[in-house]
Amino acid sequence: MCTRIKNYRILEELGRGSSGLVHRAEADGRFYAIKQIPRTSNNDDSQVLDEINAMITFQQTANGSNFHGCVHFIECFQDEHYNYIVMELCDHGTLETELQNIISRGEQFTEETLWLFASELSLSLLVLKQRHIVHRDIKPANIFIGADSTLKLGDMGYARQLASTMDMTISPVGTPYYAAPEILQSRHYNSQCDVWSLGVTLYQLTQQTVPFDGQTKDILFHRIKTAPVPPITVSVSDDLKNLIGQMLIKEPDSRIKIEDVNTIARAHLPSQ
């Protein structure tokens, strides 16, 4: 790959998103993240356009101001072989990296921090729901840490905008450990699948392991669909354990709604 794309100087590879490589880049003294997505043989760029539209829609709140709970879209362009999406660079890494750092030090996130995570992430998912967008790949690796330590949802490569809040889809996408039972059962699903994935994420940030694992995909899928959620054994409040448990109810209609997750989480934040 060349070291310059358009007016951006490519510095290093940051990782791989759901649809392509992500690079750190510089232009005019400012730094950005650029996702490089291979173009298909028939040049069908519809999935890339869906990702871009989801990002733009997500970062605009109802009053037209920029929403800070998502990685911001800057611009997009293409050449013969690739589509490029230029985004805000979150230099502080991801929640996955932060979790691994915590584990390596033999520490745990404080309960106050976990409630703050729950509050910020549930607000982001509430904005998505209001915009009729299902993210479909919520996990620590897709949650970025902004310069002011704000959590930002990123990697909208699997996101889909529905016609309405009650609309549903059936595409089998997402990362297996975080996929909701209704997705694995090939049932129609809506934004409730993101509530499940956030529940898995909060469980992992608390217990330092995912609730369901397996030597094979079949075993993993079977456990997600049928096995009870293992209890959280670390020292956190029953309120936090109960909230995570309500997010990990297998039947989506019985699962807690994201509006209620946000209300409960905000109520547990320290008074300003």
VENQUI-V400370 format. One record per residue. D_FIRST is the distance of its C-alpha to the first C-alpha in Angstrom with 1 decimal. Layout:
# VENQUI-V400370
D_FIRST, D_FIRST
This chain:
# VENQUI-V400370
0.0, 3.8, 6.6, 8.6, 9.2, 12.8, 14.9, 13.0, 11.5, 9.2, 11.4, 11.0, 10.9, 14.4, 15.0, 15.2, 17.4, 19.6, 17.2, 13.6, 11.4, 12.6, 11.1, 13.4, 13.1, 15.7, 17.4, 20.9, 21.6, 21.1, 18.7, 17.4, 15.7, 13.2, 13.1, 10.4, 12.7, 12.3, 14.9, 17.8, 19.2, 22.0, 20.0, 22.2, 20.8, 24.1, 22.8, 20.3, 23.2, 25.4, 23.2, 23.0, 26.8, 27.6, 25.9, 27.7, 30.9, 30.8, 30.4, 33.3, 36.6, 39.8, 40.9, 37.7, 36.6, 33.3, 33.4, 31.9, 31.7, 28.3, 24.8, 24.8, 22.7, 21.6, 20.1, 17.9, 16.2, 14.3, 12.6, 13.3, 11.1, 11.0, 13.6, 13.1, 16.0, 16.6, 19.2, 21.5, 20.3, 22.8, 22.6, 25.5, 23.8, 25.3, 28.8, 27.6, 26.6, 29.8, 31.8, 30.5, 31.4, 34.8, 35.4, 34.4, 37.0, 39.6, 40.0, 40.1, 39.4, 42.7, 44.4, 44.2, 40.3, 40.3, 42.4, 40.2, 37.1, 39.2, 40.4, 37.0, 35.2, 38.2, 38.2, 34.6, 35.5, 38.7, 36.7, 34.5, 37.7, 39.3, 36.4, 36.8, 33.3, 32.8, 29.8, 30.1, 27.9, 29.7, 29.1, 28.6, 24.8, 24.7, 27.1, 25.7, 27.8, 28.0, 29.0, 32.7, 32.3, 32.6, 31.1, 28.6, 27.7, 24.1, 21.9, 23.8, 21.9, 25.2, 27.5, 30.0, 32.5, 35.9, 38.7, 40.9, 41.4, 43.4, 40.9, 39.4, 36.5, 36.2, 32.5, 31.8, 28.8, 28.1, 27.9, 30.9, 32.5, 32.7, 33.6, 37.1, 39.8, 40.1, 36.5, 37.0, 40.2, 38.6, 40.9, 40.3, 39.1, 38.5, 37.6, 39.8, 37.0, 35.2, 38.4, 38.3, 34.7, 35.6, 38.7, 36.6, 34.4, 37.6, 39.2, 36.3, 36.2, 40.0, 40.5, 37.2, 36.7, 36.1, 39.5, 38.6, 36.9, 37.3, 36.4, 35.2, 34.1, 37.5, 39.3, 37.2, 37.7, 41.4, 41.8, 40.1, 42.4, 45.6, 45.7, 47.2, 45.0, 45.6, 47.4, 45.8, 47.5, 46.3, 48.5, 47.8, 50.2, 51.5, 50.4, 46.7, 47.2, 49.0, 46.3, 43.6, 46.0, 46.6, 42.9, 42.7, 45.6, 44.5, 46.2, 44.2, 47.4, 48.9, 45.8, 46.1, 44.6, 41.9, 44.5, 46.8, 44.0, 43.3, 47.0, 47.7, 44.8, 45.7, 49.3, 48.4, 46.5, 48.5, 50.7, 49.3
